[in-house]
Amino acid sequence: MTVLSQLTALGLFDARVPRYTSYPTAPHFSGRVNADDLCAWIGAVPEGARISLYVHIPFCRRLCWFCACRTQGTATGAPLAGYLDSLEAELALLGEILPAGVTLSRLHLGGGTPTLLDPDQIRRLTGAIYAVVPRAPGSEVSVEIDPNEIGAPRLDALAEAGLTRASVGVQDFDPEIQETIGRLQSYEATLTAVDGLRARGVASLNADILYGLPHQTPARIADSVQKLLSLSPDRVALFGYAHVPWMARRQSVIPTDALPTPQQRFELFRTARQLFLWDGYGEIGIDHFARPGDGLDIARRKGTLRRNFQGYTDDDAQVLIGLGASAISRFPQGYAQNAPATSDYQALVRDGGFATARGHAFSDEDRLRGAAIEALMCDFAADATRLARRTGLPESRFAALLAELPRAFPGLLDHEAGRVRIPPDVRPLTRVIARALDAYAVSPTGHSLAV
Ligand code: SF4
């Protein structure tokens, strides 16, 4: 039996599994965590600590059919103005209870389309953020850029706010694919945005590209990757398109007969991956690539790569606070998520409190399994001694947990007492292997395909 047929038998082409950007995954959050927990967890941040902030802007000019993000279309700037009021109110609450001397390690503006904010709104928002959490030396400021919604004044405002890293969504440059997924974005517009960022000293560029899109072929994805490489991004995320119209209704516009089969998706991923490797990028976890010397590449080599809601990060801050509708905060004590609907979020903040709707307080068992899953997703390996050192939990518990893996995947993993490693040809199965350590039920329809 070949390794590929073994992986196939274990669900490579039909398993639907989480991407493990958190553990437990968000569907297991509950209303047992509320705003009181959030306040207690914020109050427990050590004085002088470095924290990170994520700010969610849930608006877009138009809604792309492929996108499963929680966002709403707006033709005018009016909803953004009201939303900014809510963010400022939430920041003011944060400022009241955040312990003294806390500084900002990373700020990420995501969405939605944060570049829908006009230049004054960008200045107003970042000014309010830095007034509450001043930037630490060496801090990073990043934003998701829609090349269709950016211009010199917005770029200037972002540069003034200290932008260090920009994420540009590409998906695919092929016109037929763009038409089918409802997102038109020319190479020229993307290049103009990238040039504008670099001209303003934004040294680091991330790009997202998707495989598994309708009408995508190996030749088409190769062409898009070549165009992307001509922009010389420092990091690339190669995400699989998740077709889940029962969860994201606008995806039902996309014809299912134009979608590649799971086997074809695997081929598309391998084609793109090979091109990034040939171009000198290093492989980061299951779906990222980074230039040598990029922060993710350094973190991978040092064994300090972490998993977060954006995918992979080299951020070592222990606390990430999410602001805005649906934003998720992570503390050593657990996760807290704001109300997902923008109107609910704004109403709760208008009432004078935080907008926490649900979350999850970690048990020791969660910490144990979460740390082991994160190690597999980041390093393709887990070591009981290192995990015990990182978490303070007993090494023997990690060793017992990791011993389950070779039994679940006989003959596929390298292992010795207290250590497991996923060999390179088995890595396409990493999410399925991680699922074996997940103590929570995994919905057969609630996640994307393993490839
Ligand atoms: S892809 Fe971007 S612009 Fe399109 S709907 Fe999703 S968040 Fe909005």
Residues whose N, C-alpha, C, O or C-beta is under 5 A from the ligand:
A	BS01	SF4	C60 R62 L63 C64 C67 C69 T71 G111 G112 T113
